Amino acid sequence: SQVAYHSAALNPVSQMLTMPRMDLIIGSYGAALTFGAFMHSGVVIELFPPLPHSSTMLCTGGWDTNSYTVYGGLAKQSGQRHACLVSDHHPDMGELRPWRDMPIRVNILQFDDLAGQALTWLFKQRYNTSTDGLA
């Protein structure tokens, strides 16, 4: 297995050329998720900041339910599975500010569930094996 991370140390072309060897991208809403389009069939898990009530159309929970959003649509067009996980609102977040500037607080139980589903799908679809026996 190989783990890569988005880094400014690599130029954009190097980052793009790395993607065909990747199976899974986990990242916050932002431009780095576009590199998922260069993976072979894989999985993109998008972590989203807390949404204002009027913008829940930007991230609906579940697999492949966001085909008309920026990264959900890109994932669909490039043959990826996509899931979006919206950050929980937290009373300590302070003043009201634009949603893109809000901190992301991941619900670890929901994230663990999504990551487990992603790995199960990858093992079954990409590697023709199961996750039985994995801890």
GULOLUM-994087 format. One record per residue (C-alpha): residue in three letters; residue number from 1; y, z, x. Coordinates in steps of 0.02 Angstrom, whole numbers, m for minus. Layout:
<atoms>
ATOM  residuo  num      py      pz      px
ATOM      ALA  NUM       Y       Z       X
...
</atoms>
This chain:
<atoms>
ATOM  residuo  num      py      pz      px
ATOM      SER    1       0       0       0
ATOM      GLN    2     179     m27      54
ATOM      VAL    3     335      67       6
ATOM      ALA    4     506     m10      25
ATOM      TYR    5     676      50     m23
ATOM      HIS    6     839     m37     m56
ATOM      SER    7     946     m15      97
ATOM      ALA    8    1111     m86     153
ATOM      ALA    9    1032     m95     326
ATOM      LEU   10     937    m251     270
ATOM      ASN   11    1036    m404     224
ATOM      PRO   12    1009    m473      47
ATOM      VAL   13     899    m617     107
ATOM      SER   14     783    m497     200
ATOM      GLN   15     772    m388      45
ATOM      MET   16     731    m538     m64
ATOM      LEU   17     596    m599      56
ATOM      THR   18     513    m427      51
ATOM      MET   19     492    m427    m137
ATOM      PRO   20     340    m542    m156
ATOM      ARG   21     239    m406     m68
ATOM      MET   22     296    m271    m191
ATOM      ASP   23     212    m221    m353
ATOM      LEU   24     329     m89    m423
ATOM      ILE   25     516     m60    m423
ATOM      ILE   26     589     105    m481
ATOM      GLY   27     777     109    m482
ATOM      SER   28     935     156    m571
ATOM      TYR   29    1028      30    m676
ATOM      GLY   30    1112     m84    m551
ATOM      ALA   31    1106    m243    m450
ATOM      ALA   32     958    m191    m340
ATOM      LEU   33     844    m213    m491
ATOM      THR   34     877    m400    m484
ATOM      PHE   35     761    m408    m333
ATOM      GLY   36     618    m381    m457
ATOM      ALA   37     634    m564    m505
ATOM      PHE   38     562    m608    m335
ATOM      MET   39     403    m503    m355
ATOM      HIS   40     242    m582    m411
ATOM      SER   41     189    m505    m577
ATOM      GLY   42     232    m322    m560
ATOM      VAL   43     322    m178    m643
ATOM      VAL   44     505    m128    m652
ATOM      ILE   45     549      49    m710
ATOM      GLU   46     735      62    m744
ATOM      LEU   47     819     232    m741
ATOM      PHE   48     972     232    m852
ATOM      PRO   49    1120     351    m859
ATOM      PRO   50    1153     445   m1022
ATOM      LEU   51    1208     322   m1154
ATOM      PRO   52    1350     340   m1277
ATOM      HIS   53    1279     335   m1453
ATOM      SER   54    1355     164   m1483
ATOM      SER   55    1262      87   m1335
ATOM      THR   56    1081     133   m1367
ATOM      MET   57    1042     m53   m1374
ATOM      LEU   58    1056     m57   m1183
ATOM      CYS   59     896      42   m1156
ATOM      THR   60     757      68   m1281
ATOM      GLY   61     608     170   m1225
ATOM      GLY   62     436      91   m1206
ATOM      TRP   63     362     m57   m1118
ATOM      ASP   64     439    m230   m1134
ATOM      THR   65     556    m177   m1275
ATOM      ASN   66     719    m230   m1191
ATOM      SER   67     698    m417   m1178
ATOM      TYR   68     882    m450   m1218
ATOM      THR   69     957    m327   m1095
ATOM      VAL   70    1008    m373    m917
ATOM      TYR   71     856    m308    m822
ATOM      GLY   72     732    m311    m966
ATOM      GLY   73     772    m495    m995
ATOM      LEU   74     762    m534    m810
ATOM      ALA   75     593    m446    m801
ATOM      LYS   76     530    m546    m950
ATOM      GLN   77     589    m712    m878
ATOM      SER   78     508    m675    m709
ATOM      GLY   79     340    m612    m775
ATOM      GLN   80     367    m426    m744
ATOM      ARG   81     326    m277    m854
ATOM      HIS   82     483    m174    m889
ATOM      ALA   83     514       2    m951
ATOM      CYS   84     679      91    m970
ATOM      LEU   85     700     279    m959
ATOM      VAL   86     866     350   m1020
ATOM      SER   87     931     503    m932
ATOM      ASP   88     946     662   m1032
ATOM      HIS   89    1119     725   m1078
ATOM      HIS   90    1156     888    m992
ATOM      PRO   91    1290    1016   m1037
ATOM      ASP   92    1345    1030    m854
ATOM      MET   93    1400     849    m845
ATOM      GLY   94    1582     895    m864
ATOM      GLU   95    1718     779    m922
ATOM      LEU   96    1690     621   m1020
ATOM      ARG   97    1681     469    m906
ATOM      PRO   98    1613     292    m913
ATOM      TRP   99    1424     292    m939
ATOM      ARG  100    1393     193    m779
ATOM      ASP  101    1471     336    m680
ATOM      MET  102    1363     471    m760
ATOM      PRO  103    1231     559    m655
ATOM      ILE  104    1050     516    m692
ATOM      ARG  105     941     665    m734
ATOM      VAL  106     761     608    m749
ATOM      ASN  107     645     692    m872
ATOM      ILE  108     502     715    m750
ATOM      LEU  109     368     721    m886
ATOM      GLN  110     425     556    m961
ATOM      PHE  111     441     480    m788
ATOM      ASP  112     267     540    m738
ATOM      ASP  113     197     462    m897
ATOM      LEU  114     284     294    m865
ATOM      ALA  115     233     291    m682
ATOM      GLY  116      52     330    m730
ATOM      GLN  117      52     190    m858
ATOM      ALA  118     127      71    m729
ATOM      LEU  119      m5     113    m600
ATOM      THR  120    m145      98    m727
ATOM      TRP  121     m82     m74    m777
ATOM      LEU  122     m63    m129    m595
ATOM      PHE  123    m238     m72    m548
ATOM      LYS  124    m313    m160    m699
ATOM      GLN  125    m211    m321    m699
ATOM      ARG  126    m170    m349    m516
ATOM      TYR  127    m318    m270    m428
ATOM      ASN  128    m454    m287    m561
ATOM      THR  129    m506    m106    m541
ATOM      SER  130    m475      58    m632
ATOM      THR  131    m385     219    m594
ATOM      ASP  132    m539     325    m633
ATOM      GLY  133    m559     458    m501
ATOM      LEU  134    m377     455    m445
ATOM      ALA  135    m295     625    m444
</atoms>
